[in-house]
Amino acid sequence: MLGNLIGGFIVILVGVTLAPTVANEVQGARGNSTHVDTGNITGASGTILGLTNLFYALAVAAVAMGMSVAGLRQGGLM
């Protein structure tokens, strides 16, 4: 139980630490530094690439919550 809760917090810590790196790489892939798409990625591809930060944050949160809920279920608290 405690291992899953600590694991969930570690996932959050690592995910939040890597979030700026992910954001910088997404911005670099978009082609410039002014949030205006002037690179080769346009249309639907640019939109999905712009949402990558959101998908990353949601994935980190979902994994952390899943691990925490699994720990609480093992402990009989949920």
C-alpha positions in Angstrom: 0.0 0.0 0.0 2.6 2.5 1.1 4.8 1.6 -1.9 2.1 2.4 -4.4 1.4 5.8 -2.7 5.1 6.7 -2.7 5.3 5.5 -6.3 2.4 7.8 -7.2 4.2 10.8 -5.7 7.4 9.9 -7.5 5.5 9.8 -10.8 4.1 13.2 -10.1 7.6 14.6 -9.1 9.3 13.2 -12.2 6.4 14.3 -14.5 6.4 17.8 -13.2 10.2 18.0 -13.4 10.1 16.9 -17.1 7.2 19.1 -18.1 9.3 22.1 -19.1 11.5 19.9 -21.2 8.5 18.5 -23.0 7.1 22.0 -23.6 10.4 23.2 -25.0 10.7 20.3 -27.4 7.1 20.8 -28.6 7.8 24.4 -29.2 11.0 23.6 -31.1 9.1 21.1 -33.2 6.5 23.7 -34.1 9.2 25.7 -35.8 9.7 29.0 -33.9 9.6 30.7 -30.5 6.7 33.1 -30.9 3.8 30.5 -30.7 2.9 31.3 -34.4 3.0 28.3 -36.7 5.3 29.2 -39.5 7.1 25.9 -39.7 6.3 22.8 -41.8 3.7 21.6 -39.4 0.3 23.2 -40.1 -3.4 22.3 -39.9 -4.5 19.3 -37.9 -0.9 18.2 -37.3 -0.1 21.6 -35.7 -3.1 21.4 -33.5 -2.4 18.0 -32.2 1.3 18.9 -31.7 0.1 22.0 -29.7 -2.0 19.7 -27.5 1.0 17.5 -26.6 1.6 19.3 -23.4 -2.0 18.7 -22.3 -1.8 15.1 -23.1 1.5 14.7 -21.3 0.1 16.3 -18.1 -3.1 14.2 -18.3 -1.0 11.0 -18.7 1.2 11.9 -15.7 -1.9 12.6 -13.5 -3.7 9.5 -14.6 -0.8 7.2 -13.9 -0.2 8.8 -10.5 -3.9 8.6 -9.5 -4.1 5.0 -10.8 -1.1 4.0 -8.6 -2.5 5.7 -5.6 -5.9 4.2 -6.0 -4.4 0.7 -6.3 -2.5 1.3 -3.1 -5.6 2.4 -1.3 -7.5 -0.6 -2.5 -4.8 -2.9 -1.2 -5.0 -1.2 2.1 -8.8 -1.6 2.2 -9.4 2.2 2.3 -11.2 2.3 -1.1 
